[in-house]
Amino acid sequence: MSRAGRITRRSFLVATVAVAGGTAFGYWRYREAGANPLTAGPGETVFNPWVILRSDGVTIVAPRAEMGQGVQSTLAALVAEEMDLDWAEVRAEHGPAASAYANLAVAAAGLPFADYRDSRMQRLADDAMGIVGRLMGVQATGGSTSMADAFVRMRLAGAAARAVLVAAAAQRLKQNQLALKTEKGAVVAPDGTRIRYGDLAEEASGIAPPANPSLKHPRDWTLLGKPLPRLDMVAKSTGTAAFGIDTRLPGMLFASVRRNPGLGGGMLSYDATTAQAMPGVKAVVPLADGVAVVASNTWIAFKALETVQITWAPAPYPPTTDGIFAEIAKAFDAAPNSTLRDDGDVERALAGANVLKAEYRVPYLAHATMEPMNAAALLKDGRLTVWAPNQAPTVIRDKCAAAVGLAADQVSVITPFLGGGFGRRAEFDYAVQAALVAKAMAGTPVLLTWRREEDMTHDFFRPGAICRLEGEVGPEGPVALKAAVAAPSVYANQARRVLGLVPPGPDKILVEGLFDQPYGIPNYRVSGHVSGVKVPIGSWRSVGNSHNAFFQECFLDELAHASGLDPVAMRLKLMAQQSPRAAKVVEAVAELAGWGSAPAAGRARGMAFCWSFGTPTAEIVEISQSAQGIRLEKMWIAQDVGLALDPGTIAAQAISGAVYGLTAAIMGEITFADGAVQQQNFYDYDALRMPQVPQFETKILASLDHPTGVGEPATPPAAPALANAVFALTGKRIRSLPLGKVVTFAS
Amino acid sequence: MKLVINGTTHEVTADPDMPLLWVLRDELGLTGTKYGCGVGQCGACTVHLDGQPVRSCLTRLGDAQGVAITTIEGIGTPEKLAVLQQAWIDNQVAQCGYCQSGQIMSAAALLAGTTTPSEADIDAAMAGNLCRCGTYPRIRAAIQDAARRLQRA
């Protein structure tokens, strides 16, 4: 038995240092990516950071957060396809925090280039960012990048594992490797002899993998390219899936936290005398900006927190929504930070008398994941273990280590299922709180759960944003468009939190969804003005696209109507020279919806488009007026996902993204009074419910040889499609979200 | 206090005002029932009391005595799936999955009352259950699918 081939893997589950150099097989990319963090347990063989062979099947490490998007299953399918595994014997897990799992695509997504232009310069820059991303070792799930990042790497991992298994079988059978086939998790000889992979593990572990294993041609795929049953579906249909909040350990205590409602303000003093005297309360742990209570159950912790008397420091931003937006608007007075499109001569083109001007705005939004923020932690024998449902395990590891005064390699991060993420769980605040409480309760595992009210009021919100637009249309369509957006910078906020500094340069996220759209408008300028208002903000599903698509797509609709042009035909004309791929998506959604024929009496439609995360997406929504208010009748979505790895999951994400966008468009708004968020729970920050969602029809196009994003691209067009439909139905041009403040929607 | 949960009697020592949700999750380790809002707005904590769907976050422990409590763990297991759960799997309903225990509990109560639910019946039974992933179309399909299977059975 080779030393490298069989090493105990269990240890990473119970917080031991990963075995450096434990890679049994190393394709050069794996070695380059960093040491294999996996160690093999009894009866297991670790092939590389992604493949663990067991006697009863294969566990594939899918190191991206499973927060609903189905990423674990599709990542596992990349490996399973090349290994010719029996899908019924495949399992997936998140794996540990490790540089081997760095997301090389997520850093590239922040570069200031328009996706659809896909130039050589951009590819060079992408490669450079991949190196930077690796150096940073960021293991993150975001920017709809998981498939783009893993598409080659994880298939190579599977192909390399298959190659050594075949070589082992060839040795045992004294046959030429080329005569052997693989299917359903076994090597098959010409005479029909089958050897299951599990029976070859030990021999295979001594064989060096090929330097450059060949990958299957997509036409030979048997798993990829068709809907597969998700690996998490049985657990999630029986209540047996373990989310972070379900972490249970012997002797565990339960905690909760109450922090300054003035976000970013500290705590001046507190009095927890009453709480400490309550039966079941075990400890009160002061934090920099609040207090945690540890108790024998979560309910007691919740109740005890209410009794703590706290004097808060004031929040570092204006106390009201109006004050915050007034400060955001001031950013227009300063020079733009990011003018990422400036074609033609906008000022001259907009000097005429027929210029249309409009100002749009969107509110702050909460993520409102169904599972409130939580994390469990145990500090014992100089090691910290954190169970955190999170989107960035390496960041969680490093921030928790720093918080409790340990080195990163003394911290283990375990990622259970995430009950929703949407960008919220790319943050680390909840995990650091759990780590600090665990430090105070050393030797005892503690699960810290936020009350829904704490979750709603202490988010890293989607920022409020304002957009000023000017445009002019000629007989053939728009000839000039100028858009200036002002908002606080998500990028700067996150960089400051994670890296401690803000790298210089333009802020792509602030203007994404605006500057990078495939519209050939001859005079076209997009600029972003960064506001420094200090409400904590973060990534919210589709990030900058979530507001910018609303601004631009509604304004284009205004331009179309002002000039008597058809919104679909106008866009197709603008796209024709820029991107046939985008135009095909718009044509597809128009055909799906029967755009050419008028809707039934009493109904109206709106259309919008956005190219985000590599995926052009077009949506049309049809609405009607009922006695109870506007009803969403039907929604059509077309998108080009490059290569469709799992059409079932992709369709689910298209609908999911659209529902998330529609919810925000109709009812989403976070407001401030006295420096605190006013919305507390689902009764005042609701989401669309079963009777309110339209019927959906999706069309998935696939015109490339690689996959593009699917988790987010369906969100941006939803709000403008609906706002444009509301205009078509009622004649009201609503330029500020949520729409429900102006028109009534049926409940 | 004695609680009968999924046919098994449990002895619990706790404040009678403690919500059943937290008794299930923190005292008894039955974590399939989820905390979502604590105020009866999201449905993630739905369980059955004598077959009726209730929000366990608003149900006092003291009021849960002497009735048959059913949680998601009592509907079926990975080894022995209920028809409704099989329909959920066949329709690939769950995304993040956090709300699905509550969704299934509401759907199970609906189908216990009728095997031929109308669209309006489904809307009425399910409107109290939030899903932020937007799985509603597949939930609807799974309920209709399960109803057809139960009619045949």
Interface residues (C-beta under 8 A of the other chain):
Chain A: M67 G68 Q69 G70 P227 P229 R230 D232 M233 V234 A235 K236 S237 T238 G239 T240 A241 A242 F243 I245 D246 R248 F254 S296 N297 T298 W299 F302 A368 T369 M370 E371 P372 F417 L418 G419 G420 G421 F422 T449 R451 R452 G648 A652 I655 S656 G657 A658 V659 Y660 T663 N681 F682 Y683 D686 A687 L688 R689 M690 P691 V693 Q695 F696
Chain B: A14 M18 P19 W22 R25 D26 E27 G29 T31 G32 T33 K34 Y35 G36 C37 G38 V39 Q41 C42 A44 T71 I72 E73 I75 G76 T77 P78 L81 Q85 W88 I89 Q92 V93 A94 Q95 C96 G97 Y98 C99 Q100 S101 I104 I122 D123 M126 A127 G128 N129 L130 C131 R132 C133 G134 T135 Y136 P137 R138 I139 R140
